[in-house]
């Protein structure tokens, strides 16, 4: 199941802060992203539970939500789908497009070079 943009915002909060209540997620979204109504966050997190994107611990009064998958696993799946659909599966085409559209700092280039050396 591919998360929507709003679902990804919620997942980002959960990945960054760990298992959380709807109130905490909603407050964090309002502080970091954009104004969101509590009822909208609650409904979306209930839908995400039904989809299997998050799990809900109902053992206490406040329900606590957690991501169903690790951040890296979800991002890998999304990236693979993106590369397949937009670049015919070519990671090099994606990288060339990225570097062609964005000014990359010397520090970022050094990190990339180090990463590529480790792959050899």
N, C-alpha and C positions, 0 to 999 in steps of 0.2 A: 504494500500500500504506500503510495507516494504522498507525503504530507503536503498540504497547501501552504501558502506563504504565512498565513496566520498561525497554522499549526507549527510551522518551523520556528516562529517567534516564541511560542510557548516552550517548545523543545529546547531552544537555546537557554531559556531561563532555567529549566530543569537540569540541563547538562552543566550549567555554570554553578548553580546553587545546590543541586542535589534534590532529593525528594521534598516536595513542597505542597502547601495548601493552595487552593484556588485564590484565596485572599492574597497570599504572598506573591503568586504569579501575576495576578492582576495589578497589584501595587507596583511591582517591578516593571511590568510593561508600561504602565502610566509614567513611571520615572524615566525609563530608558528609551522607549520607542514612540508611543503615541497614546492619546486618550482612548481608553477602552472601558466600557461598562462592565461591572462585576458580573452581571447576568449573562453577558455575551461570552466572557471568559469561562464561566461555569458551563454553559451550554456546549461551547467548543471542546472543553476538556472532557465532558461526558461523551461527546461524539468520538473524540480521539480514543477514549476507553473502549467504546463499541467497535472501533476499527482495529484495535489492538496496537495502537501507536504508543499509548501510555497504559500503565497499570494503576489501580486505585487500591490503597490500603484502607479498609473500612473498620479496622479494629478499634479505633478511638472515635470520639465525637467528631473531630475534624478529620475529614478524609484527606489522605496524603497521596499525591500523584507522583509517579516515577516514570521515566522513559522506559519503554519496553525493550529497546535496543541501545547499545552503546553508541555514543556520538560518532566515532570513527566508522562504524559499520553502516550507519544511516547515511553519512556523508559519502562514503565510498559508493553505495548503491545509487545515490542521486547523481553523483559525478559520472558514473558509468553510463547511466541513462542519458545524461546531458551530452556527453561526448558521442555516444552512439547516434543520437537523434540530430545533433547540430553539426557534427564533424565527421560523420560516417565512421565513427570508431577510432579516428586518428588523434591520439593525444598530442602528437607533434603539431598538428594543425591548430589545436586549441592553444598550445603554448605560444606558437608564432603569432596568433591573433591577439593573445593577451599582451605579449611584449610589444606588439605593434600599436596597441591602443593606450598603453599606460606607461608613464614614466617610472622606470624601476630604479630604485636607489642603489648606490654602490654596495651598501650593506646587504640588501636583498640579493643582488647578483652574486656576491661572495657566498651567501648561504646556499644559493642554488648550485653554484660551482662545487661547493663542498659536498652537497647532497649527491650530485652527479658522480663525483669521484668515488664516493662510498658505494655507489651502485656497480662500479666496475670490478 
